Structures are given as C-alpha cells and as structure tokens.
C-alpha cells in the first residue's frame, strides 16, 4: 500500500532540495529520518518534516507500522516564482527570482495492494 504526504510552496529552490531528496529514495523510513536529521541544510529540515507527515499518515490512516515503510519516491516539483527587484548599480533595478518548491514523498510497505 502506498501513502503520500505533500508540502506545497516551500520557500526554497527546487534544485537545492533535489540534491537532498535524491539521497533518501529506497531507504527505510526511520533510517531516512535519522539520515536527514544529520544533514545541516534547510532543505533537509523541510524534507524530514514532510517525511514525518507521511509516516504519521501511514500509521493513523492505514494502520501500517513505521518500521515496515520504505521511501518509494521523494519528488521535488517546481512551484511558483516570486519576481522581485533589488537596487542595482547606477540607479538600475536588478531582477530577483525567489523560487518555491512542492515536496511529494511516497512511502510503501512493499505489498502490491
């Protein structure tokens, strides 16, 4: 059985988040939580929050054990971009693109239901 959790509009670049998210695919869920807590990056904190939510969804909604769960996919999707301007040299305006990401984590217990 598959269980998922979704965090939308995370204020971080999707490229930075994908570097961390790709490392947990295929790991057992408790092991992935431990692994992410050791990584000193903002993206790891956001991903572990979503992963814990997915584990809670599996335990409360589907009566699955956290120890039997495996991270099937950890996908970081592009969110909207805030377009802002900052003062530049000689009175000009320099564009800033403040990116957002959507985090989708899918856990599975290994059965084909």
MARGUDREN-736544 format. One record per residue: x, y, z of N, C-alpha, C in turn; residue in one letter; residue number from 1. Coordinates in Angstrom, 3 decimals, padded with zeros to 6 digits. Layout:
<rs>
n.X:X&n.Y:Y&n.Z:Z&ca.X:X&ca.Y:Y&ca.Z:Z&c.X:X&c.Y:Y&c.Z:Z&aa:A&i:NUM $
...
</rs>
This chain:
<rs>
n.X:000.835&n.Y:-001.165&n.Z:000.000&ca.X:000.000&ca.Y:000.000&ca.Z:000.000&c.X:000.890&c.Y:001.242&c.Z:000.000&aa:X&i:1 $
n.X:000.472&n.Y:002.222&n.Z:-000.753&ca.X:001.241&ca.Y:003.454&ca.Z:-000.846&c.X:000.572&c.Y:004.562&c.Z:-000.052&aa:X&i:2 $
n.X:001.399&n.Y:005.359&n.Z:000.603&ca.X:000.943&ca.Y:006.511&ca.Z:001.386&c.X:001.803&c.Y:007.691&c.Z:000.981&aa:X&i:3 $
n.X:001.181&n.Y:008.871&n.Z:000.884&ca.X:001.980&ca.Y:010.021&ca.Z:000.480&c.X:001.707&c.Y:011.221&c.Z:001.369&aa:X&i:4 $
n.X:002.646&n.Y:012.151&n.Z:001.349&ca.X:002.496&ca.Y:013.446&ca.Z:002.015&c.X:003.005&c.Y:014.507&c.Z:001.056&aa:X&i:5 $
n.X:002.392&n.Y:015.670&n.Z:001.122&ca.X:002.716&ca.Y:016.743&ca.Z:000.189&c.X:002.878&c.Y:018.053&c.Z:000.957&aa:X&i:6 $
n.X:003.988&n.Y:018.713&n.Z:000.728&ca.X:004.198&ca.Y:020.068&ca.Z:001.255&c.X:004.282&c.Y:020.992&c.Z:000.056&aa:X&i:7 $
n.X:003.431&n.Y:021.998&n.Z:000.057&ca.X:003.406&ca.Y:022.915&ca.Z:-001.078&c.X:003.969&c.Y:024.273&c.Z:-000.680&aa:X&i:8 $
n.X:004.513&n.Y:024.958&n.Z:-001.654&ca.X:005.015&ca.Y:026.329&ca.Z:-001.507&c.X:006.145&c.Y:026.440&c.Z:-000.481&aa:X&i:9 $
n.X:007.050&n.Y:025.491&n.Z:-000.474&ca.X:008.235&ca.Y:025.581&ca.Z:000.383&c.X:009.162&c.Y:026.630&c.Z:-000.218&aa:X&i:10 $
n.X:009.582&n.Y:027.592&n.Z:000.595&ca.X:010.357&ca.Y:028.725&ca.Z:000.082&c.X:011.828&c.Y:028.377&c.Z:-000.044&aa:X&i:11 $
n.X:012.123&n.Y:027.538&n.Z:-001.012&ca.X:013.500&ca.Y:027.170&ca.Z:-001.301&c.X:013.573&c.Y:026.710&c.Z:-002.750&aa:X&i:12 $
n.X:014.729&n.Y:026.877&n.Z:-003.339&ca.X:014.925&ca.Y:026.491&ca.Z:-004.728&c.X:014.776&c.Y:024.973&c.Z:-004.893&aa:X&i:13 $
n.X:014.018&n.Y:024.528&n.Z:-005.886&ca.X:013.846&ca.Y:023.088&ca.Z:-006.107&c.X:015.165&c.Y:022.371&c.Z:-006.383&aa:X&i:14 $
n.X:016.092&n.Y:023.041&n.Z:-007.033&ca.X:017.374&ca.Y:022.416&ca.Z:-007.354&c.X:018.144&c.Y:022.065&c.Z:-006.078&aa:X&i:15 $
n.X:018.131&n.Y:022.966&n.Z:-005.099&ca.X:018.818&ca.Y:022.714&ca.Z:-003.832&c.X:018.149&c.Y:021.576&c.Z:-003.063&aa:X&i:16 $
n.X:016.829&n.Y:021.493&n.Z:-003.168&ca.X:016.106&ca.Y:020.450&ca.Z:-002.444&c.X:016.292&c.Y:019.075&c.Z:-003.076&aa:X&i:17 $
n.X:016.401&n.Y:019.028&n.Z:-004.404&ca.X:016.561&ca.Y:017.735&ca.Z:-005.089&c.X:017.854&c.Y:017.032&c.Z:-004.700&aa:X&i:18 $
n.X:018.909&n.Y:017.798&n.Z:-004.415&ca.X:020.183&ca.Y:017.200&ca.Z:-004.015&c.X:020.019&c.Y:016.340&c.Z:-002.775&aa:X&i:19 $
n.X:019.208&n.Y:016.795&n.Z:-001.833&ca.X:018.987&ca.Y:016.052&ca.Z:-000.591&c.X:017.933&c.Y:014.966&c.Z:-000.791&aa:X&i:20 $
n.X:016.871&n.Y:015.277&n.Z:-001.527&ca.X:015.764&ca.Y:014.329&ca.Z:-001.694&c.X:016.199&c.Y:013.063&c.Z:-002.432&aa:X&i:21 $
n.X:017.126&n.Y:013.182&n.Z:-003.360&ca.X:017.561&ca.Y:012.002&ca.Z:-004.113&c.X:018.316&c.Y:011.002&c.Z:-003.248&aa:X&i:22 $
n.X:018.836&n.Y:011.436&n.Z:-002.104&ca.X:019.622&ca.Y:010.536&ca.Z:-001.262&c.X:018.768&c.Y:009.602&c.Z:-000.421&aa:X&i:23 $
n.X:017.474&n.Y:009.898&n.Z:-000.229&ca.X:016.663&ca.Y:009.060&ca.Z:000.652&c.X:015.795&c.Y:008.051&c.Z:-000.088&aa:X&i:24 $
n.X:015.729&n.Y:008.122&n.Z:-001.399&ca.X:014.903&ca.Y:007.189&ca.Z:-002.153&c.X:015.428&c.Y:005.769&c.Z:-001.984&aa:X&i:25 $
n.X:014.519&n.Y:004.859&n.Z:-001.615&ca.X:014.884&ca.Y:003.462&ca.Z:-001.445&c.X:015.272&c.Y:003.089&c.Z:-000.028&aa:X&i:26 $
n.X:015.404&n.Y:004.056&n.Z:000.872&ca.X:015.769&ca.Y:003.767&ca.Z:002.263&c.X:014.524&c.Y:003.432&c.Z:003.079&aa:X&i:27 $
n.X:014.720&n.Y:002.753&n.Z:004.191&ca.X:013.633&ca.Y:002.539&ca.Z:005.139&c.X:013.291&c.Y:003.888&c.Z:005.767&aa:X&i:28 $
n.X:012.024&n.Y:004.099&n.Z:006.089&ca.X:011.566&ca.Y:005.407&ca.Z:006.562&c.X:012.263&c.Y:005.866&c.Z:007.844&aa:X&i:29 $
n.X:012.369&n.Y:005.023&n.Z:008.902&ca.X:013.058&ca.Y:005.515&ca.Z:010.109&c.X:014.529&c.Y:005.832&c.Z:009.859&aa:X&i:30 $
n.X:015.161&n.Y:005.053&n.Z:008.989&ca.X:016.561&ca.Y:005.285&ca.Z:008.636&c.X:016.705&c.Y:006.610&c.Z:007.878&aa:X&i:31 $
n.X:015.739&n.Y:006.913&n.Z:007.007&ca.X:015.772&ca.Y:008.161&ca.Z:006.238&c.X:015.593&c.Y:009.368&c.Z:007.159&aa:X&i:32 $
n.X:014.735&n.Y:009.245&n.Z:008.178&ca.X:014.547&ca.Y:010.341&ca.Z:009.129&c.X:015.846&c.Y:010.604&c.Z:009.879&aa:X&i:33 $
n.X:016.486&n.Y:009.536&n.Z:010.347&ca.X:017.771&ca.Y:009.674&ca.Z:011.045&c.X:018.819&c.Y:010.330&c.Z:010.153&aa:X&i:34 $
n.X:018.880&n.Y:009.869&n.Z:008.906&ca.X:019.861&ca.Y:010.372&ca.Z:007.945&c.X:019.653&c.Y:011.873&c.Z:007.703&aa:X&i:35 $
n.X:018.403&n.Y:012.277&n.Z:007.527&ca.X:018.116&ca.Y:013.685&ca.Z:007.223&c.X:018.381&c.Y:014.604&c.Z:008.408&aa:X&i:36 $
n.X:018.200&n.Y:014.098&n.Z:009.631&ca.X:018.443&ca.Y:014.953&ca.Z:010.791&c.X:019.929&c.Y:015.273&c.Z:010.951&aa:X&i:37 $
n.X:020.796&n.Y:014.474&n.Z:010.334&ca.X:022.235&ca.Y:014.715&ca.Z:010.419&c.X:022.751&c.Y:015.688&c.Z:009.359&aa:X&i:38 $
n.X:021.920&n.Y:015.994&n.Z:008.375&ca.X:022.345&ca.Y:016.886&ca.Z:007.291&c.X:022.049&c.Y:018.331&c.Z:007.699&aa:X&i:39 $
n.X:023.067&n.Y:019.198&n.Z:007.764&ca.X:022.860&ca.Y:020.570&ca.Z:008.247&c.X:022.418&c.Y:021.540&c.Z:007.149&aa:X&i:40 $
n.X:021.288&n.Y:021.240&n.Z:006.516&ca.X:020.785&ca.Y:022.111&ca.Z:005.455&c.X:019.302&c.Y:022.386&c.Z:005.687&aa:X&i:41 $
n.X:018.861&n.Y:023.543&n.Z:005.237&ca.X:017.451&ca.Y:023.898&ca.Z:005.365&c.X:016.577&c.Y:022.923&c.Z:004.588&aa:X&i:42 $
n.X:017.037&n.Y:022.496&n.Z:003.433&ca.X:016.252&ca.Y:021.576&ca.Z:002.620&c.X:016.018&c.Y:020.257&c.Z:003.351&aa:X&i:43 $
n.X:017.000&n.Y:019.791&n.Z:004.111&ca.X:016.839&ca.Y:018.544&ca.Z:004.868&c.X:015.769&c.Y:018.706&c.Z:005.944&aa:X&i:44 $
n.X:015.714&n.Y:019.870&n.Z:006.580&ca.X:014.692&ca.Y:020.108&ca.Z:007.609&c.X:013.296&c.Y:020.107&c.Z:006.999&aa:X&i:45 $
n.X:013.137&n.Y:020.697&n.Z:005.827&ca.X:011.832&ca.Y:020.726&ca.Z:005.169&c.X:011.413&c.Y:019.332&c.Z:004.704&aa:X&i:46 $
n.X:012.355&n.Y:018.563&n.Z:004.189&ca.X:012.040&ca.Y:017.227&ca.Z:003.694&c.X:011.714&c.Y:016.281&c.Z:004.839&aa:X&i:47 $
n.X:012.445&n.Y:016.379&n.Z:005.962&ca.X:012.176&ca.Y:015.488&ca.Z:007.092&c.X:010.801&c.Y:015.793&c.Z:007.696&aa:X&i:48 $
n.X:010.379&n.Y:017.029&n.Z:007.648&ca.X:009.054&ca.Y:017.390&ca.Z:008.140&c.X:007.975&c.Y:016.704&c.Z:007.293&aa:X&i:49 $
n.X:008.143&n.Y:016.710&n.Z:005.987&ca.X:007.203&ca.Y:016.050&ca.Z:005.093&c.X:007.257&c.Y:014.537&c.Z:005.255&aa:X&i:50 $
n.X:008.451&n.Y:013.991&n.Z:005.445&ca.X:008.611&ca.Y:012.546&ca.Z:005.636&c.X:007.918&c.Y:012.090&c.Z:006.916&aa:X&i:51 $
n.X:008.062&n.Y:012.843&n.Z:007.996&ca.X:007.387&ca.Y:012.501&ca.Z:009.247&c.X:005.872&c.Y:012.563&c.Z:009.083&aa:X&i:52 $
n.X:005.395&n.Y:013.493&n.Z:008.278&ca.X:003.966&ca.Y:013.594&ca.Z:008.000&c.X:003.479&c.Y:012.362&c.Z:007.241&aa:X&i:53 $
n.X:004.267&n.Y:011.893&n.Z:006.282&ca.X:003.898&ca.Y:010.694&ca.Z:005.526&c.X:003.865&c.Y:009.469&c.Z:006.434&aa:X&i:54 $
n.X:004.816&n.Y:009.370&n.Z:007.356&ca.X:004.842&ca.Y:008.247&ca.Z:008.299&c.X:003.613&c.Y:008.301&c.Z:009.202&aa:X&i:55 $
n.X:003.253&n.Y:009.494&n.Z:009.671&ca.X:002.072&ca.Y:009.645&ca.Z:010.509&c.X:000.802&c.Y:009.293&c.Z:009.739&aa:X&i:56 $
n.X:000.739&n.Y:009.667&n.Z:008.463&ca.X:-000.417&ca.Y:009.302&ca.Z:007.631&c.X:-000.546&c.Y:007.788&c.Z:007.532&aa:X&i:57 $
n.X:000.572&n.Y:007.097&n.Z:007.354&ca.X:000.551&ca.Y:005.639&ca.Z:007.230&c.X:000.099&c.Y:004.975&c.Z:008.529&aa:X&i:58 $
n.X:000.592&n.Y:005.482&n.Z:009.662&ca.X:000.246&ca.Y:004.880&ca.Z:010.951&c.X:-001.205&c.Y:005.150&c.Z:011.335&aa:X&i:59 $
n.X:-001.678&n.Y:006.373&n.Z:011.148&ca.X:-003.014&ca.Y:006.749&ca.Z:011.621&c.X:-004.131&c.Y:006.388&c.Z:010.651&aa:X&i:60 $
n.X:-003.893&n.Y:006.534&n.Z:009.354&ca.X:-004.962&ca.Y:006.314&ca.Z:008.380&c.X:-005.011&c.Y:004.881&c.Z:007.859&aa:X&i:61 $
n.X:-003.857&n.Y:004.204&n.Z:007.788&ca.X:-003.819&ca.Y:002.871&ca.Z:007.177&c.X:-003.330&c.Y:001.779&c.Z:008.116&aa:X&i:62 $
n.X:-003.090&n.Y:002.111&n.Z:009.384&ca.X:-002.643&ca.Y:001.138&ca.Z:010.393&c.X:-001.402&c.Y:000.367&c.Z:009.965&aa:X&i:63 $
n.X:-000.429&n.Y:001.074&n.Z:009.397&ca.X:000.828&ca.Y:000.455&ca.Z:008.993&c.X:001.901&c.Y:000.750&c.Z:010.033&aa:X&i:64 $
n.X:002.870&n.Y:-000.139&n.Z:010.161&ca.X:003.978&ca.Y:000.061&ca.Z:011.080&c.X:005.046&c.Y:000.920&c.Z:010.406&aa:X&i:65 $
n.X:005.610&n.Y:001.863&n.Z:011.152&ca.X:006.629&ca.Y:002.755&ca.Z:010.601&c.X:007.883&c.Y:001.990&c.Z:010.213&aa:X&i:66 $
n.X:008.175&n.Y:000.892&n.Z:010.925&ca.X:009.388&ca.Y:000.124&ca.Z:010.645&c.X:009.335&c.Y:-000.614&c.Z:009.313&aa:X&i:67 $
n.X:008.121&n.Y:-000.879&n.Z:008.811&ca.X:007.999&ca.Y:-001.629&ca.Z:007.562&c.X:007.940&c.Y:-000.730&c.Z:006.328&aa:X&i:68 $
n.X:007.948&n.Y:000.587&n.Z:006.519&ca.X:007.792&ca.Y:001.513&ca.Z:005.398&c.X:009.119&c.Y:001.808&c.Z:004.712&aa:X&i:69 $
n.X:009.047&n.Y:001.954&n.Z:003.399&ca.X:010.207&ca.Y:002.284&ca.Z:002.572&c.X:009.858&c.Y:003.516&c.Z:001.743&aa:X&i:70 $
n.X:010.823&n.Y:004.414&n.Z:001.575&ca.X:010.611&ca.Y:005.612&ca.Z:000.756&c.X:010.645&c.Y:005.189&c.Z:-000.709&aa:X&i:71 $
n.X:009.479&n.Y:005.195&n.Z:-001.342&ca.X:009.406&ca.Y:004.800&ca.Z:-002.748&c.X:009.920&c.Y:005.926&c.Z:-003.641&aa:X&i:72 $
n.X:009.378&n.Y:007.122&n.Z:-003.455&ca.X:009.855&ca.Y:008.281&ca.Z:-004.221&c.X:009.860&c.Y:009.515&c.Z:-003.336&aa:X&i:73 $
n.X:010.791&n.Y:010.387&n.Z:-003.596&ca.X:010.847&ca.Y:011.713&ca.Z:-002.978&c.X:011.026&c.Y:012.695&c.Z:-004.131&aa:X&i:74 $
n.X:009.930&n.Y:013.318&n.Z:-004.532&ca.X:009.927&ca.Y:014.169&ca.Z:-005.725&c.X:009.816&c.Y:015.626&c.Z:-005.313&aa:X&i:75 $
n.X:010.652&n.Y:016.448&n.Z:-005.884&ca.X:010.593&ca.Y:017.890&ca.Z:-005.676&c.X:010.132&c.Y:018.522&c.Z:-006.983&aa:X&i:76 $
n.X:008.975&n.Y:019.156&n.Z:-006.929&ca.X:008.396&ca.Y:019.771&ca.Z:-008.126&c.X:008.552&c.Y:021.288&c.Z:-008.049&aa:X&i:77 $
n.X:008.573&n.Y:021.917&n.Z:-009.203&ca.X:008.688&ca.Y:023.370&ca.Z:-009.258&c.X:007.390&c.Y:024.020&c.Z:-008.804&aa:X&i:78 $
n.X:007.526&n.Y:025.037&n.Z:-007.974&ca.X:006.379&ca.Y:025.827&ca.Z:-007.549&c.X:006.394&c.Y:027.167&c.Z:-008.268&aa:X&i:79 $
n.X:005.544&n.Y:028.086&n.Z:-007.838&ca.X:005.545&ca.Y:029.412&ca.Z:-008.460&c.X:006.805&c.Y:030.195&c.Z:-008.094&aa:X&i:80 $
n.X:007.069&n.Y:031.225&n.Z:-008.867&ca.X:008.252&ca.Y:032.059&ca.Z:-008.658&c.X:007.801&c.Y:033.472&c.Z:-008.336&aa:X&i:81 $
n.X:008.324&n.Y:034.018&n.Z:-007.234&ca.X:008.061&ca.Y:035.415&ca.Z:-006.895&c.X:009.084&c.Y:036.274&c.Z:-007.630&aa:X&i:82 $
n.X:008.606&n.Y:037.226&n.Z:-008.398&ca.X:009.516&ca.Y:038.076&ca.Z:-009.155&c.X:009.626&c.Y:039.416&c.Z:-008.443&aa:X&i:83 $
n.X:010.831&n.Y:039.733&n.Z:-007.995&ca.X:011.087&ca.Y:040.947&ca.Z:-007.236&c.X:012.256&c.Y:041.699&c.Z:-007.866&aa:X&i:84 $
n.X:012.436&n.Y:042.954&n.Z:-007.450&ca.X:013.542&ca.Y:043.761&ca.Z:-007.937&c.X:014.326&c.Y:044.307&c.Z:-006.757&aa:X&i:85 $
n.X:015.639&n.Y:044.408&n.Z:-006.956&ca.X:016.515&ca.Y:044.950&ca.Z:-005.933&c.X:017.362&c.Y:046.036&c.Z:-006.592&aa:X&i:86 $
n.X:017.749&n.Y:047.024&n.Z:-005.815&ca.X:018.533&ca.Y:048.129&ca.Z:-006.358&c.X:019.861&c.Y:047.625&c.Z:-006.897&aa:X&i:87 $
n.X:020.215&n.Y:048.096&n.Z:-008.085&ca.X:021.467&ca.Y:047.702&ca.Z:-008.713&c.X:022.392&c.Y:048.893&c.Z:-008.874&aa:X&i:88 $
n.X:023.448&n.Y:048.701&n.Z:-009.610&ca.X:024.445&ca.Y:049.748&ca.Z:-009.809&c.X:023.886&c.Y:050.901&c.Z:-010.645&aa:X&i:89 $
n.X:024.297&n.Y:052.101&n.Z:-010.300&ca.X:023.981&ca.Y:053.319&ca.Z:-011.051&c.X:022.481&c.Y:053.531&c.Z:-011.212&aa:X&i:90 $
n.X:021.720&n.Y:053.223&n.Z:-010.174&ca.X:020.289&ca.Y:053.522&ca.Z:-010.179&c.X:019.432&c.Y:052.536&c.Z:-010.944&aa:X&i:91 $
n.X:019.980&n.Y:051.416&n.Z:-011.346&ca.X:019.180&ca.Y:050.449&ca.Z:-012.099&c.X:018.523&c.Y:049.445&c.Z:-011.149&aa:X&i:92 $
n.X:017.612&n.Y:048.668&n.Z:-011.674&ca.X:016.933&ca.Y:047.631&ca.Z:-010.897&c.X:017.386&c.Y:046.266&c.Z:-011.395&aa:X&i:93 $
n.X:017.723&n.Y:045.393&n.Z:-010.452&ca.X:018.162&ca.Y:044.043&ca.Z:-010.806&c.X:017.069&c.Y:043.048&c.Z:-010.426&aa:X&i:94 $
n.X:016.658&n.Y:042.202&n.Z:-011.347&ca.X:015.583&ca.Y:041.250&ca.Z:-011.026&c.X:016.053&c.Y:040.149&c.Z:-010.086&aa:X&i:95 $
n.X:015.160&n.Y:039.718&n.Z:-009.214&ca.X:015.393&ca.Y:038.583&ca.Z:-008.319&c.X:014.257&c.Y:037.597&c.Z:-008.539&aa:X&i:96 $
n.X:014.605&n.Y:036.327&n.Z:-008.649&ca.X:013.588&ca.Y:035.284&ca.Z:-008.794&c.X:013.614&c.Y:034.427&c.Z:-007.526&aa:X&i:97 $
n.X:012.596&n.Y:034.565&n.Z:-006.700&ca.X:012.511&ca.Y:033.813&ca.Z:-005.451&c.X:011.669&c.Y:032.570&c.Z:-005.717&aa:X&i:98 $
n.X:012.331&n.Y:031.431&n.Z:-005.782&ca.X:011.672&ca.Y:030.204&ca.Z:-006.213&c.X:011.025&c.Y:029.465&c.Z:-005.050&aa:X&i:99 $
n.X:010.009&n.Y:028.677&n.Z:-005.397&ca.X:009.324&ca.Y:027.827&ca.Z:-004.425&c.X:009.297&c.Y:026.401&c.Z:-004.958&aa:X&i:100 $
n.X:009.064&n.Y:025.456&n.Z:-004.050&ca.X:009.048&ca.Y:024.052&ca.Z:-004.428&c.X:007.878&c.Y:023.346&c.Z:-003.755&aa:X&i:101 $
n.X:007.433&n.Y:022.255&n.Z:-004.369&ca.X:006.447&ca.Y:021.359&ca.Z:-003.782&c.X:007.165&c.Y:020.036&c.Z:-003.503&aa:X&i:102 $
n.X:007.015&n.Y:019.517&n.Z:-002.276&ca.X:007.682&ca.Y:018.277&ca.Z:-001.876&c.X:006.626&c.Y:017.178&c.Z:-001.820&aa:X&i:103 $
n.X:006.853&n.Y:016.087&n.Z:-002.549&ca.X:005.939&ca.Y:014.946&ca.Z:-002.523&c.X:006.747&c.Y:013.699&c.Z:-002.157&aa:X&i:104 $
n.X:006.375&n.Y:013.078&n.Z:-001.045&ca.X:007.054&ca.Y:011.860&ca.Z:-000.591&c.X:006.041&c.Y:010.719&c.Z:-000.575&aa:X&i:105 $
n.X:006.391&n.Y:009.620&n.Z:-001.239&ca.X:005.516&ca.Y:008.439&ca.Z:-001.299&c.X:006.218&c.Y:007.300&c.Z:-000.579&aa:X&i:106 $
n.X:005.515&n.Y:006.714&n.Z:000.399&ca.X:006.022&ca.Y:005.568&ca.Z:001.134&c.X:005.254&c.Y:004.321&c.Z:000.737&aa:X&i:107 $
n.X:005.913&n.Y:003.181&n.Z:000.801&ca.X:005.233&ca.Y:001.923&ca.Z:000.509&c.X:005.643&c.Y:000.897&c.Z:001.552&aa:X&i:108 $
n.X:004.770&n.Y:-000.078&n.Z:001.780&ca.X:005.081&ca.Y:-001.137&ca.Z:002.732&c.X:005.552&c.Y:-002.405&c.Z:002.019&aa:X&i:109 $
n.X:005.666&n.Y:-002.349&n.Z:000.715&ca.X:006.187&ca.Y:-003.487&ca.Z:-000.048&c.X:005.115&c.Y:-004.400&c.Z:-000.609&aa:X&i:110 $
n.X:003.874&n.Y:-004.293&n.Z:-000.132&ca.X:002.808&ca.Y:-005.157&ca.Z:-000.662&c.X:002.260&c.Y:-004.547&c.Z:-001.952&aa:X&i:111 $
n.X:001.594&n.Y:-005.357&n.Z:-002.730&ca.X:001.059&ca.Y:-004.898&ca.Z:-004.021&c.X:-000.434&c.Y:-004.649&c.Z:-003.961&aa:X&i:112 $
n.X:-000.942&n.Y:-004.119&n.Z:-002.867&ca.X:-002.393&ca.Y:-003.853&ca.Z:-002.740&c.X:-002.774&c.Y:-002.589&c.Z:-003.428&aa:X&i:113 $
</rs>
